[in-house]
Amino acid sequence: MSQKVKAAIIGSGNIGTDLMIKMIKYPQNMELAAVVGIDPASEGLAMARERGIATTHEGIEGLKKLPDYAEIGVVFDATSAYAHKVHDEALRADGKLVVDLTPAAIGPFTIPPVNMDEHLDATNVNMVTCGGQATIPIVAAVAQVATVHYAEIVASVSSRSAGPGTRANIDEFTRTTASAIEKVGGAAQGKAIIILNPAEPPMIMRDTVFTLSEGADEDAIRASVAAMVRKVQAYVPGYRLKQEVQFERFGDNNKLKIPGRGEFTGIKTSVFLEVEGAGDYLPSYSGNLDIMTAAAKATGELLAQRIIERRAAA
């Protein structure tokens, strides 16, 4: 029996196509068996066919008709939050493990350097959002050494790298990312903002993270952030600090007011990031694509390894 697990991608837009190329260029323990779309003229489906991968433009029903469907163990959904709800129900009923790249948030939030090992028995894992993948590790880094009362992230991406699926998910992006800032990042209260920047030439993905915390000094926070950046760089080499971490202290004489939470002393930490993509599909300015698909691929590989281990034990 093959030691690789067959996988499929639903969604042939920017995210699905970038993920497809990564799975082909950097193979591990998964074999990409199918790419699914709804537009017969999709560039992503054409690229898949050129590479000898089975395709269908009939959505999930078309996937079920493919000869290899029964053998597929992991399915990546790169469509929309609305569509994912339908896909998830059908796929899990057929015993597939689902990696959700939409903000549907049906399964547990998964950020590889923070909690990837915690959800290996889940049948659906959610990759939050591109902004969440870039910024929540930083919130978690501060929360590892301090009590984070509030965290706010601003993700700014080139409008060229935001396809129809991303644009359809803007409202879900803000809600899902804010929730994951709290549930995974460890902040008591979270807020998320996304900006689609139309600048020409296209700008690289930039992210800003603000945290309000107490219980740790600047050196501890700075060291924790640096360690987390290295963890993310292990699978997204273009992830980096744009400048040194910035701090502002609040004492008894100038307490910081957080709406709905009261007054606090402590430290405001500002972290400025940029994410340069690997250029696997869209140009390197599309770091938002790269960090999402790299995180999904890494998570899928762990789920596939669990399937391989179960096969061996059977």
N, C-alpha and C positions, 0 to 999 in steps of 0.2 A: 504494500500500500504506500502511495506517495506520502512523503513527509511534509508536503505543502498542502495548505488548505485553499480550496477554490473560493474566490471572492468575486463580488459584483459591485458595480457602481451605478446608482440611480441618479441621473442628472448629468447632462452632457454640456453644461455651460462652463464658465471659467473655472469654478472650483472643482467640478467633477473631472474636467479635462486635465487640470494641473495634477490632481491626485492620480489619475491614470498614468501620466507620464512618469511621476515619481515611482509608482509601483513597478513600472517596466524598467526604468533606469537603475533603480536601487532595490533589486529583489531580495527578499528575506525568506520568510516562511509562508508567503501567500502567492497564489497563482491567479492573476486576473482573468476571469473566465467570460465576463460579459460587461458591456456598458449599455445603459438604458437611457433613452430620451423620449421626447414626444414630438420632436421636429425632425422629419426625415432629411432635411437639408442641413442639419446641425454640423458645424465644423468638428465638434468633439466626436460625434459618431463616425464621421468620415475618417478622422485620424485613428480611431480605434480599428476600423475595418482595414486600413492600410497596414496596421500592425498585427493583423491576423486574429483580432479579438472579436468574438461574437457580439452583435449589436441588435437592438430592436428600437423602433420609434413608437412602439405601442405601450409605453409605460410599464407599470408593474405587471399588467396582464400579459404583455409581450414577454417579460422576463420569465414568467411561469411557464411559458410555452417552449422555452429554449431547452435543448436536450440535456444540458448540464445542470439544470436548475436544482435537481434533487441532491446533487453533490456539493452545491455551494453552501459554505458554512458561515461566511461573514459577508454582510451587505452594508455598503457605505451609502448613505442617503445625502445627496448634495442638491436637493431641490428647494423646497420652501417649508416653512413651519406648518402651513396649512396642509400641504400635500403629505408631509411626513406622518401626520396622524393616521391617514389612510394606509400608507405604506407599512407603518409599524405594526398595525393590527394584523395585516395579511402576512407579513414576513415572520413575525413571532409565532403565529399560528402554524407556520410550516417549519418551525424549529430553527430559524436562522438567528444568528447573533447580529445585532444592528448597531452600527456606529453612525450616530446622527450628527451631521454637519450643519443642521439648521438650528434656529433658536427655539424649536418646539419644546425642548426641556421636558420630555416624557421620562427619559431615564436620568440617572444621576449625573451631575456635572462632573466632567473629567478634565483636569489640567495636568498633563504628564509629569512635570517636575514636582507637583504638589501632592496629588492623590491618585496617580494612575493605578497603583497596586491595590487600591481599596475596592475596586468595582469589577474585578475579573470574573466574578460569578454572575454579574448582571447580564440580562439578555438584551438590554438596550442601554448604551452609554451616550451621553450628550457632550459634544465638544464646545459647548457654550457659543462663543462668537470669535471672530478674528481678534477683535479688540480685547475680549476676555482672555484669550490665549496669550496675548502680549503683555497685559497689565496685571492680571490677577496673581501671577507668580511674584510680582513685586509687592503687592499688598500682603500676600502670605509671608514674604520674607520679613516685612516689618512686624507682622503679627507673631512671628516665631520668637521675637525678643521683646515685644512690647504689647500693651493693650491698645488696640486700634478702635477708637470711638467712631471714626468716620473715614471713609475712603471715597475718592472721586476720581474717575478716569476720563480722559478725553482722547479718543482715537481719531486721527485725521488720516484719510486715505485718498489716493488719487481717484477721481470720479471715473477715470478710464478703467480702473481695475474693479469697479463695482458693476457687476452684471445685473440682469433683470431679477435674478433670485435674491441677490443682496439688497437691491432697492425695494423689493416687495417685503423684505423682512425688517425694515428700519425700526418700526415700533417694537417688534419682538426683540430686536437687538438691545434696545435700551433696557427693557424690562428684564430680559434674561441675564444680561451682563451685570446689572445692578444686583440681582438676586444671587448670582454666583460670587460676586465680590464679598457678600456676607457669608454664604454657605461654604465656600471653598477658601476664599481669601482670609476669612476670619474677622472682618470688620463688623462692628455692631450695626452700622448703617452704611449703605453704599449707593452711589449714583454713577450713571454712565452717560456719556455724550459721544455721538459719532458725527464727524464732519466729512462730507464728500467734497474734496477740493478740486475745482475745475482748472487749476493752474496748468499752464503750458510753458515749458515742457513739464510732463507729469512729475509730481513730487513723490519722494519716497515716503513710506508709511512712517508717521510720527505719532508717538503716544506720550501722554503726560499723566503721571500718577501723583495725586495728593493724598497724604494720610495725616490724620490728627491722632496722636498717640501719647501715652505716658507709660513710665516704668522702665525706660531704657535710655541710654545716652546716645549721642551722635555716632560714636565709634562702633557701638554694637549694631546699630541700624545700618550703617555704611557697610560693615563687614557682611551682614546677612544679605543685603541687596547684592553685593558683589558675588557672593557664593551662588545666589539664585540665578544671576545672569549667566554664570558659567554653566549651570545645569541646562538652561534653555538653549545655549549655544551648542550643546552636544547634538541637537537635532535641527537647529536653525542657526547655522553659522553667521548669518547676517544680522543677528539680534545683538544690539549693543547699547550702552549708555551713550547719550549724545553729549553729556557733560557731567561734571561732578555732581553728586547728590547734594541738594540744597536743604538747609535747615533754618527754622525760625522758632525761637522759644517763647512760650507763654507762661508767665508766672502769676503769683497772687495779685499783683497790681495790674495785670493786663490779661485777665482770663479770656479764653476764647469761647464764644457762644456758638453752640451748634443748635440750629432750629429743631425743636422737639426733644432735645436731649439735655439741655442745660449748659452750664459753664464748666470749663475744664482748664487745667494747667497742663503743660507738657510740650510736645514738639510737633510742629508742622513739617513734614518731610515732602519735598518735591523731587520727583524722579523724571528725567526726560530721556525718552528712548527713541530709537529708530530701528526699523526692521527692513533690511535689504533682502529682496527675494533671490532665489537661486537662478531665476530665469528659465525654469524648466518649461513653462508655457508662455505666460506673459513676461514682459521685460522685468528687470530687477526692481523697478519702483513698486511692483505689486507684492510688497512684503506681507500685506494682509492675506493674500492668497497663500503664500508660502507657509506662514506660521500655522494656518488652519489645517492645510493638507498634510504638513509634516507631523503635526500633533495627531491627526486622525490615523495616519499610516502607522505611527509608533504604537498607538492604542490598539489598532487592528492586529498588529503583529503579536501583542501580548495575548489577545483573545484567541488568535490562531494557535499560539503555542499551547494554550490551555486545551484546545480541541485535540491537538497532536498528542498531548500527554494522556488524555482520556482514551484516545484510540489505542495507545500503547498498553494501557492498563486493562482494556477490554478483553 
